[in-house]
Amino acid sequence: MPGAGAEGRSWPGAEPDFWRQVVEQLSTALMVVDPAARILAVNPAAERLLGRTADAMRGMDAHELLHRDAGGGPLVRERCPLLRALAERAAAGGDGDSYLRGDGRLITISWSVSPLTDAGSFKGMAVLFTDATGDHGTRRERAAERAERAAYTSALEDLTERLTLVAEITDVLGQTLEADEALARLGRLLVPRLADWTAVDLRTGSGRVHRVAVTGPAGRDTALEGGRERLPEAGEADPSSLVQVLNGGDPVLWDGAGTAVPPGSPLAALHSDFLRAVGATSAVTVPLGSGQRITGALTVVRTVPAHPFDTADLEVVSDIGRRVGLVVDNARRYGRQRAVAEAMQRNLLAPLPRLGRLRLAARYQPAPAGSQVGGDWYDAFELKDGTLALVIGDVVGHDLTAAAGMAQLHGILRSLAWDHIGPPGSVVDRLDDAMPAITTVTMATLVLARVEGHPDTGPWTLRWTSAGHPPPLLLTPGGHARYLEAGQGLLLGADLGDDTSRPNATQPLPPGSTLLLYTDGLVEIPGSDLDTGLGRLRRHALALAPAPLDTLCDQLLARMPPGSTDDVALLALRLPTA
């Protein structure tokens, strides 16, 4: 409704326009209060009955503003039955209470309250009340009024539950980019709150339909999953609700009729067998998605004849289907992008060289399912003068662009370092200068190191520079470990100034020592600080130092605590004993 009054009657939450109109067109007065009894909203009927505007009441304490004793005086809060129901968060009702109108006149009311919750959180009460002043109607009329109030209360509770369910599904599905996990969560939310059984069918690129998830009272029912059948063309005669919906038809409310009609296709037979197996008495089948982007279908089933689905259920399930379809479509897009990025990363991780008695091992671990692909990489190659070069790096970003940028830096760094005999810092200076001109990378971290010395006999020296990257970890015989924190400079892409060169550092490498280069995904866990992660890596590396190099790398990854959302690159060098 236009004007300030309509704004004052706005209802909290993102409710459908249809239900907003239902509430505002109620002939019975409705008031919503928060847990502290403050008025959040009233409908037009309440404004008329109380002789007050919504703007004047919003934010006021409902008890202090309205409730009076029989003589019109203030009523102590301890004697207020509505406040008692609010404290107990329980439904209640009553007759004969006095409310003060805006014009100073007292009216006698009959009232009922119902708690409002959202995702299990108590939000307040819905109060339905009518004018009982001078009520001398017949017992039948009063009973009819009570029945009407009860019906309104039931409808309001039902509306609240439906909206809460849709909100929870939206929130839960938004927490994952994995289609299988999203559909498993969907089944757990729908059963038993809305349905006794659910089934999800997804269209595949081969023109077939795959039944990917079936959930019942006992959880996932894998015995009813896995069916794959061809989807009939839209023009083929097939009365199956599932086939119609998958071919772009409207949602279908099935009341159990027509079970004797033979299925028109193997897919229809699969669906018919499912309905028969679970004892369906009512079902709703809706598309996943909307318009031209139908990714599949959702079927919800009830098995109690006394509680069939109705048109309101059809609207709610249709809304859920649109939301789930968007999640499935996004998950498929993300999966394709992730597969491309991971393939790009693995193809760029070249085989490790073999130089004399020096031993190398490396691992790349993608981010966990549901996380984005990163730009981590490692490299090891022989330079023109026979020296071994080691690289570990991380491009800022978590998407296909970051993976592509990693590929660009990988190739350019090899070209710049291959015939360079100076310190590593000068190579990284040149890379930093070239990066904005010939790559899409804005920022990155890396360590570039040279292992100088005869590959068989040594002595060996590590010469390195770090562009904002976590420090290398050196394990030496005798059970010692320390981080090499020298040679640290700003990350690539930071403006060093024209006269500033990157620092270099050197460290003798004793025979039998092990050097670890790694990316931050190995030491950074959400909810934990960097020092804790570095200390954990140092302890595990010391414990694993006597193990073969491949075992050390595998176990370092295996001992990472859960919760990591980043990919990990790890490069290890072991020098021969004397």
N, C-alpha and C positions, 0 to 999 in steps of 0.2 A: 504494500500500500504506500502511496506517496506521502511525503511530509515527514516531520520529526517524529510523529507518533509511530509511523511504520518503522522508522529506524530504531526506536525504543523497543519495538516488539521483535527485533531480530533475534533469531534462535541460535544458541551457541553450537558450533560444529558445522561441518560441511554437509548439510542434509539436502536431499533432492527437493527440487521446487514443488513437486507434487505433495510431499509430506508437509512442507511448510504451509501450503495452502490448506491442507486438511486441518492442521492445528489452528490456523487463523480463522477458519470458517466454523469451528466448533461452536455450538450454541451454549455449551457449558464453559464456565470460567476456568482458565488454566493458568497457574503461576508456577514458575521454576525457581527454586531457591538453591544456593550453594550450601556446602557443609556447615557454614557459619550462620545460616538462616538469612543471608542477604539475598534480595530479589535480583535474579538474573534477567527474567523476561516474563511478560504476561501477554495473553492474547486479547483481542478486542472485547470479547465477552467479559473478561475480568475488568477491563477498563470501565465498561458500562456499569457493571454491578457495583464496583467500588467507588465510582464517581471520581476517579483519579486517572491521570495520563500515565502511559508507560514510562515516559521520561522522568516524571516526578517520583515514581516508585523504584526505578532501577537503582540498585546499590544500597537501598534502605534495608534495615533490619525488619523482616516481615512481622515478627512478634511485636516489636515496639511500635511500628507504624499502624498495625491493624487490630491486634487482639485486645479486647477489653473485657471486664467483668460485666455482670448483668446490669450494674448501675452506670456503666460507661467509664468507670475508673480503670487505671492501669492494672494489669494482671501479672502477678509474679511469675517469672519464667519457669520456676519449678512446677507450677500447676498447669503448664501449657502442654496438652497432649501432642500437639504437632512437633514441638521441640523435643519431646520425649521420643517420638518416632524417628526424628532426625538423628538423635544421639544413638539410637539402637540400629539405625540404618535398615528399618523394617517397614513394611507396608502397614497402614493403619487407617482408621476412619472414625468419624464421629458426627454427632448432631447437637444442635443447640448452642454452639459457640457464637459469641458476638464479635462482629467486625465493625470498625469505624470507617464510614465513608468519608470522602473528601469534603462533603458538605456538612459534616458533623453529625449525621444521622447514624444510629446503630441499626445494623441488620443482623438477623439470626441466620446462620449458615449450616449446611450439611457439607461434610468434606471427606475426601479420601486422599491418601498420599502413597506414592510408589517410589522406591529408590531408583536412581539413575546411575549406571556404571558405564565405564569405557575402558576396555581392555583390562577388566578386573579392578579398576580404580574407581572409588566412590566419588561421584561428581555432585551429588545433591539429591533433591527430591522434586517430583512433579506433583503439584497439589491441584486437584479438581474440587471445585466447590460450587454450591448452588444456594440461592436465596430461599430460606425456609421460614422467613418472617410471615406470620399469620397463616401458616400452612394448616388448613383444616380439610385437606383433600381426603379422599377415601383411602383405605388401607391398600387397595389395589393400585391407586395412583402413586402412592408413596413407594410401593414395591416396584412399580415400573420405573420410577425415577432412580431407585437404587440400582436396578438392573442396567439402566442406561449409563449410570456412572461407572458401574463395574465394567461394562463393555468398553467405555472410553478408556478406563484405566488399563484394561487388558490390551486394547489396541496400542496404547502408548508404550506399554512394556514390550509388546511385540515389535513395534517400530524401533525402540531403543536396542533390542537384541539384534535385529537385522543390521542396523547401521553399525553397531559395535563389531559384528562379525565381518562385515565388508572392510571396516577400518583395520581390523587385526590382520586380515588376509593381505591387504595392501601393504601393511607394514612388514609382515613376515616375508612376503615374496620379494620385497625390495631389498632384502638383506643378502641375496644370493644371485649370482649370474650363471649358476649351473641349473639346467632345465630339470634334471632328475631330482635334485634336492628340492627345487621349488615345488614340483608335483607331489613329492612325498610329504612336504609340509602342508600342502593344500588339503590332502586327504585327511591328515590328522586334525585340521581345523574344521572341516565340514562334518566329519563323523565323530560323535553322534549329534552335534548341536543342530544341524540342519537336515541331515540325511542318515540312513542306515548303511548305505553303500555308495561309493563313487567309482567311476571309471573314466580314464582319460585316454583318448585316442589321438595320435599325432599323424599328420600327413608326412610322407617322406618324398624325397625328390624323384623316386622311381614310380610315382603314381600309385603307391600302395599306402595302406593305413596300418599303423602299428599300435596295438593296445599296450601302453607303456606303464600304466599304474592302475591297480584296483585296490581299494581300501574298504574294509568292512569293520564290524564291531571288534574284531580281534587284531586290527591293524592291517598291514599290507598282506594281500592274498596273491602270492606269486603263481599259484596254480591256475588262476584265472587271467594271468597276464601273458604277454608274449605273442598273441595272435597277430599274424600279418596277412592281410587280404587286399586284393585289388579294389580300388575305389571306382564304382561304376560311373560312367559319364553322366552329366546332368540330364541328358536327353533320354537315358535308359529308364524304363518304367520300374521303379523300386519304391514301395511305400514305406520303407524303413525310415524312422525318424533320424537315425544316425546318418544314413546316406544322404537324406535331404539336407541336413544341417551342414555336413561336410562339403556339399556342393553349393553352398551359399544360401540355403533356405533359412527361413525364420526359426527362432527357438520353438521347441515342441513340448507341450504339456501332454503327457500320456496318462490316461486314467485306467489302464488295464484292459481296455477294449481292443478287439482286433487281434488277439493272440492266435486265433485259428487261421489267420491269413498266412499262407506259405511265404517264407522269405524269398525276396527276389534276387538275391546274390549271396555269395559266400560271406561277404562282410555283414550283410543283414542277418544271416544265419548265426554268425558269431555273436552279434549283439542280442539276438533273440534268445540264444542259449544262455547268455549271461543273465538276462532278466529272469528267465525261468529258474536258473540255478539258485539265485539269491532269494527267490520268492517275492519278486516285485509286485506291488499292488498299485503303485503310482511312481512316475518318473518324469524328470525334466532333462531334456538334452539341448544344449546351447553351443554355439560356435565359440572357439577360442580365437579372439581377435574380432575384427570388424571389417566391413567393406570387402576389398579384394585381398586382404591379408588374413585369410582363415588358415591357421596353423593346425587346427585339430578340433576336437569336440570334448565337452565335459558332460557326463551323465550322472545325475544324482538320483538315488532310488530310496523310496520308503517301502517298508514291508508290512505296515500295520494298516488295515483297511479303514480304520476309524480316523486316521490322520493323513489324508491325501494332500498332495501339493495343490496350491491354488494359484491364481494369477499374480498375487503379490509375491509368492515364492518364485514364480517365473521371472519377474522383473529383477529380483535380487540375484538369482543364479545367472541371468543374462549379464548383469553388471560385473559379477565375478568373472564370468567367461571372458569379457572384454579385457579385464585387467590381467588375467592369466595369459591370454594370448599375446599381450604386449611383452610380458616377461619371457615367454618362450621364444618369441621372435628376437628379442634382444639377446637372449642367451645363445641362440644359434649364430647371430651375427658376431657376437663376442668370441664364440668358439672358433669360427673361421678365421678371425683376425689373430687369435692367439696361436692357432696352428701355423699360420704363415710366419708369424714372428718367431716362434720356437724353431721352425725349420730353418729360418734365416740365421738365427743364432748358432745352431748346431753345425750348419754348413760352414760357418766362418771360423769355427773352433778347429783349426788345422791340426793334423797329427803332430805330436811332440817329437822334436829331433833327438837323435842319440849322438852325444859327443863324448867319446872316450868312456871313462868310468863314471861320468856324471849321470845321475838318475833323475828323471822327471816324472811327475804324475799330476793329473789335473782332473777336476770334476766341475760339471755345470749342473745345477739343480734348478729347474724352473720354479716360479712362485707356486704356492699351493693352489688347488682348484678354487676358483672364485676370485683370485687376485689377478691383477693385470700383469702382462709381460713386461719385464724390465730391459735395461740396456747393458747388463753386465757382460764382460768378456775377459778372456785371458789369451795370452799368446807367448810363444817361446820359439826363437829362431836363431840361426847362426848368422852372424854379421860377416861382412866381406873379409875382415881381418881374422876370422876364426873364433871371435869372442861370442859367448852365448848371451843373447838378449832375453830378458824376462819382462812381461807386461801384464798388469792387471788393471782393469778400468771399469768405469760405471758412468754411462750417459744419464744425465738428469732427465727424468720422465718415465712413464710407465705405459707405453702404448707402442703401436707399430712404428710410429715416427722415431721413438727412442731406439728401437732395434735397428732401423735403417741408419740412424745417425751413428750408432755403434759400428756398423759395417763401414761407413765412410772413414771414421777415425782409424779403424783397424788397418785399412789399406794405406792411408796417407802416412801413418806412423811407421809402418814397415819401410815405405819408400824413403822417408827422411832419415831413418836410422841405419839402413843397410850399409852404406859406405861411409858413415860418419865415425871418425876416430876420436872425437872430443868427448867431453863429459855429457852425461845424459841430459843435464839441464838445458844445454844449448839446443838439443833436438826438440825438447818439449817447448822451448821458446818459439822455435820455428813453427811447430804444430799450432801453438796458440795464435800466432800471427795469421796462419792460413785458414784456421777454422771458420771464422765468420765469412770468408770470401768463397770458400769452395765446399762447405758442408752446411747442413741444416741444424747442426748442434749449437745450442746456446750456452750450455754449461756441461762440464764433465769433470770427473776426478780420475786420476790414474797414478800408477807407479811405473817408471821405466828404470830398469836396472841392467848393468853389465856385470857378468861373472868373469873376471879377468884371471888368467892363469892357465897353465897347461891342463887340458881336460883330464889327463891321466894322473899326473904327478903333483900339480899345483906349483907353488903355493897359490891359494885363491884369495881374491879380494872382491868384495861386492862394492860397486860404485853405483849410486842411485840418486834419483830425485823424485819427490812426491808432489803432485798437484792436488792438495786437499784430500788425499786418500788415507784410509786407516793404515797405520804403520806396519811394516813387515814384522814377522815374529821369527826370531832366531833361536833354535834349540841346539845346544852344544853338549858334547859328552860330559858326563858327570852329573846330569840332572839339572842343568841350568837352562833358563829361558828368559829372554828379554825382548821387549819391543824396540825396534830401531826407529826412534822418533826424530832423528836428525834429518836434514834434507827436505824439510816440509816447506812448501810454498802454497800460494793461493790456487784454487781450482781453475781449470781451463775456462776461459770466457770472462774471468775477472780482469779488470784493467790494471796491469802492473806498472804502467808508465813506460816511457821510451827508454829510460836509462836503467831500468831494473831488470836484472837477470835472475833466473830461477836458481835456487841453492842446490848444491850437490853435497853428497856425503859418501864416506868410504868406511868399510868395516872388514877386517880380516875374517875369513871363514875357516875355522879350524877343520882338520880332517874329521870325517864322521858326523859333521853338523848337518842340520836340516833347516831349510828356509821356507817359510810359509807366506805366500801372498794371497790375499782374500778380498772379497767385497763386503760391504757393510751388512748385507743380509745374513752373514754368518754370526755377527755379534750384536745386531740391533733387533730387539724383540719389543713389540708394543707393550707399554707398561713397565719397561725396565730401562735403566740408564745405560749409557755407553760403557762406563767404567765396569759395571757389573758384567756386561757382555765380554769385554776384553779379558777380565779376570777369569771368566768361565772358559774361554778359549785357551788361555794359557795353562790352566789346570788340566784340561783334557789333552792338550798337545803334549805336555810333559808326561802324562800317564801313558800315552801311546807312542812316545818317541822311539822305544826299542822295536816297535812293530815294523813290518815291511811298509814301504812308502804307500802302496795302493791301499793296504789295510788302514793305515793312518788316515788317509783321505776319506775313505768310506765311513770310518767310525766317527770322525769329526762331524760329518753331516748327520749321521744317525743320532748323535748325542745332542743335537740342537733341541732346545726346549720347544714345545708346541706354541703356536701363536704367530709364527713368522708370516709376513705377508709379502716378502720380497724374494727375488731370485738370488742365487748364490753362485759365485765363481770362485774356485780355489785352485791355486797353482803351487806345487811343492817341489823343492829341489833338495837332493841329498848328495853330499860329497863323499867320496870314498874315504875309508880309513887309511891311516898312514901305512 
